[in-house]
């Protein structure tokens, strides 16, 4: 018979078959009677012993440390917006230089900037530039203000 079965008998939750087998072994085996009496004595000591309770301060500190160790640490990535802005401005400067170079006459040092400046006065170019700036501003507002705000609300 297993130790768990003996403790089930002592607790009063054993099945009828286990109790029947227990009575047979008690009547037949002296070793089993000695083992059972030792287990019964141990069981009596355990039932009479008061349960000790851990200090609440210790428990609270342990739970707090456990919760802190379970938190996911997020690493905030730097925004790539300034990088994209610099690339865009570099491309614009290169395009401006490329468009100005054919205008410069190699024999004269005078620059005629009327043609490149006429591009800036074009309504289509102005609208395109305005739309790009609006999208960049919306992207910036979304990443810097809206995303942290809604992530904070999700945690609450």
N, C-alpha and C positions, 0 to 999 in steps of 0.2 A: 504494500500500500504506500502511496506517495505521501510526502509531508503535507502537501496542499490538501489532500483528502482528510488527513488527521485534523488539520486546523479547521476544515469545513465542518467536521463532526463537532469539534469544540465550540465553534461559532453557532452551531445549530442549523446550518444551511446545507447539510449533506443530503444526498439522495437516499432513498430507501435501500437500494442495492449496496451502496457504500456502507450504510449503517449495518446491514446484514453481514457483510464481509468483515466489518470491524468486530462484531460480536463473536463471529467464528474464530477470528485470529486471537481475540482476547482469551477465549477458552482453550485454544490449542497451543499458543506460543508464549513462553515465559519472556523471551527477548522482546516480543511486541508489547507485552504488558509493561515492561521496564521503559521502553521507548515512549509508549503512550503516557505513562505517568510523568515522565520528564517533560513531554510536550504540554501536558495539562498544567503542570507547575509553571512552566514558562508562560503559558497562556494566561494563567491567573495573575502572575506578576504584571504582565502587560496590561491587563484590563484594570488593575488597581493603580497603575502608575498614571499620574496626571500628565496630560499632554502639555509640553512646553511650547510657549509661543515666542516667536522671534520679535525683537524690538521693532516697533513701527518705524522708527527713524532709519534703522538699517534697511528695512524692506523698501521704504520710500526712496532712499538713495540708490539702492540696487535697481529698482524699477526705472528711476530716472536715467541712470547710466545705461541701462538696457535699451530704453527708448532712444537715447542719443546715439547709441551705436547702430541702431537699426535705420536711422534717417539716411536718406539718399543725399549725398553731397553732389551738388551740381556745380560744374565749372562754367562760369560765364565766359562765352567767347566774345572776342572783340568784334565790333561791327566792321564789316567790309565796305561800308558806304564811303568812307574817305578814300579808300583804295580805288574804288570804281570811279569816284569823282576825279581823282588825279589822272587816271587812265583816260577818261573822257576829255578832260581839259588838254592833256598831251596830244590826243588825236586832233582836237580842234586847232591847236597851235600849229601842228604839223601841216594840216590841211590849209590853214591860212598862209603859212610860209610857202607852200607849194603853189597856191593860187597867186601869190604876189611875185614870185620869182620870174615867171614869163613876162610880167608887165615891166619889170625893170629892164631898161635898155642898157646894155653893157657900155655903150659909149657915153652915156650921161649918168650922173650920180643922182639926179632928181627922181623922186618916187612919185608915181601917180597912183594914189590909193582910192581914186573915185570908183573904180570897178569893184574892188573887194568890199568897199563900204556900201555900194549899191545892193549887195547881197543882204547886208544887215537891215536894209530898209524894206526888203521884200516882206509882204504880209504872210505868205506861206511859211517862210523861215521863222518869222516871229511867232506864229501860232505853234509851229512844231517845237520851238525852244520853250515856249510857255507850257505846253503839254508835258514835255519831258521834266521840266522843273516841278510841275504839280505832282507827277508820279514819284519823283524823288522825295518830295516833301511828305507825301502820304506814306511812303515806305518808311521814312525816318520816324514819323509820328507813330506808326504802328509798332515798330520795333522798340522805341524808347519809352512810350507812354502806355499804349493800349495793351500790349502783351504782358508787361509786368503787372498792370492793374488787374487783368482778368486771371492771370496765374495766381495772384494773391487772393482773389475771391474764391478760386477753386479749392485752395487749401483750407479755407474757413468752413 
